[in-house]
């Protein structure tokens, strides 16, 4: 019994002493409410400290934004003065990948001059488990989108289709792994026109859950 306790103690000490790179990665539940809370805190920070300050504080190092060209966020935001009053925004719906590490949110914004529009933001957890945005684009609208009565969230499924009988399928026919359950893309032209797509795995294929098409100059 003493030998078993000593072995367990040594195992725990070895885990604590192991370098960070050797420890197993953190696992997270795919929780849309945590993304909604992050979006709300993001907007609150903009009101308290300034719009671009909030963007700087919540961006990943490799974050990209469209303004209306595609730029590296940390370069574009560096030293940029905050506007006198920030826009106000709120997510309408959030989508989360099945491993809980990637998410997309989309919703409405309102500027102080009364103009309105929508946004789509892609979020990724950092090494400490915090949500950081890696992509953001916003576009104006003539009239606001209908706001939902309740904020909603949807999680991709990790289910894979069963392997068919017979020889193994080719590489191009393999079902996607769980960490590809949320896919996103942003095609931005030199004039600022762009198409942003987000797709969510449903167990047998992808559902297009966000499709933003923005004309030049927006």
N, C-alpha and C positions, 0 to 999 in steps of 0.2 A: 504493500500500500504506500509506504514512504517513497519507494522507488518510483511509483506511478505519479505521485504528487510532485516529486522532484523533476521528473521528465516533463510534466505539464508546465511547471514553473519555468524551466529552461526554454521550452517552446515559446511561451509568452514573452520572455525576455528577448529571445531572438527576433520575434516579430517587431517588438518595440524598437530594437536596435537596428533593424534593417533600414537601409537607405530608402528615401521616399520613392525613388524610381523602381525599387524592387517590391514595393508593397502592391497588393492588388488594387485595381482602380475602384473608386467609389461607385456604388450602385445606387440609382435613384428610381423612385416610383414615377411613372408618367402622370404627373399631377397637373392638370390645366389650371387649378386654382392658384398654384404657386406662380404661374406665368401672369395670370390676371393680377395678382397682388403686386408683382414686379412692375407691371405696366402702370398700375395706380400709383405706386411709390415713385416711379419715373416721372409721371406728370406732376406729382406733389413736389418733387425735388426741383422741377423747372420753375414752379411758382415761388419756391422758397429761395433758391440760389441763382436762378436765371436759366433760360432755355438751353443755350449752348454749353453752359457749365454742366447741366444735367446730362446732356448728350456725351460730353467728355467723360464724366464720372461713371457712366454705365456702359461704355463701349469696350469691346474687345480690342486688342492691339491691331488685329487684322480687319477690323470692321470697315465696311464700305457703305457709302451713302450716295444718293443721287440728288444733285443740286443745281441744275438738272442733269449735268454730266456725272458719270461714275467717278468718284474720288475716294482716296484713302481717308477715312474719317479723322484719324488723329492728326493728319497734316492739314486738312481743311479747317478743323476746329481749333487748332493751336493758336492761342492769342486772340481768337475772335470774340469781339464784344457781344454781350448778351443784348437782345432787343429790350426796349423799355418794359414791355409786358410780353410774357410768353403766350403761345397758342395753348388752347386747352384741348386735350384729346382723351379718348376712352376706347378701349377695345370692345368690339362687338362679339367676336368669337375667337377662340384660341385652339390651335391644333398642336398635338404633341406626339413625337415619335415614340415607339413602343419601349425604347430603352430609357426614356426620360431625360435625354441629353440635348435634344433639339426641338424647337417649337416655332410656330408662326402665329402671329397675332395680326388682326386687321380690324379697323374701326374708323370712327369719325374724328375730325378735328374742327375746331372753330378758332379763328384769329380774332384779335381785339377789334379789327376794323369791320367785323361781321362776315367776312368771307369764310367759306366752308370747304371741306374736302375730306379725303380719306387717306389712310396710311396702311402700309403693310410692313411689319418688322419681323425679322428672323432672329431668334434668340438661341444661344448655346450656353451650356453650363461650363464654367471654368474649372480648374483643378480643385478649387475649394468648394465647388458645388453651387456657386452663385450664378444666376442668369446674367449674361452679358449679351448685348445685341451685336450681331455681326453684319446685318444689312438693314437699311431703312430707306424707304422712299415714300414720298407724300405728294399728292396731286390735288388740285382744286376741282371743285364741282360747282355747277350753277345752282344746285339745290342739294341739301344734305341727303345722304342715304337714310332710309328708315332705320331708326335705332331700335334694337330689340328690347323687350320688356325686361329680360334677364340676360346677363352675360352667360355665355355657354362655352363649353369646351368639349373637344373630341379627341380621343386617343387612337392612334393607329393600332392595328392588330399585329401581333407577332406570329400569328398562325401562318404556316407555310402549306401550300397544297401538297397532298401526298405524292410521293415519287411513283411514276407509272411503272407497270411491269415491263420487263425487258431490259435491254442494256441501259447503262447510265446516260442521262441526257447530255448533250454537248454544253460547253461553257455558256453559250448564248441562251440556252434554254433553262438554266438553273433559276429557281425562285430566288428573290432577293433575300439577303440576310436581314435579321431584325434591325440592325443599325441603318439600313436603307429604307426604313418604313416611312420616313418623311423626306421627300425630295423637293428641292427648290431651285429655281433658275431665274436669272435676271439678264435679259438681253437689252442693252442700252446703246442706242445709236448716237452719233456725234451731235445730232440736233436735239438730243434729250428725249426723243421718243423712245418708248420702252415697253417691254412685255415682261411681267413678273408672274411666274407660275409656282404654285405649291401643290404637290400631290401627296396623297396619303394612302398607304397600303391597306387593303381591306381583307387580305387573306388569300386572294386569288388574282388580284390586279390592283391598279392604282386608280383612285378617284381624284379628279381635278377639283380641289376644294377652294383654291384662290386663283383667279386669272385677272390680272390688272393690265389693261392696255391704255397707254397714255400717249397722247399726241406730242408733237414737237413743241418745245417751249414751256411745257407745264412742269 
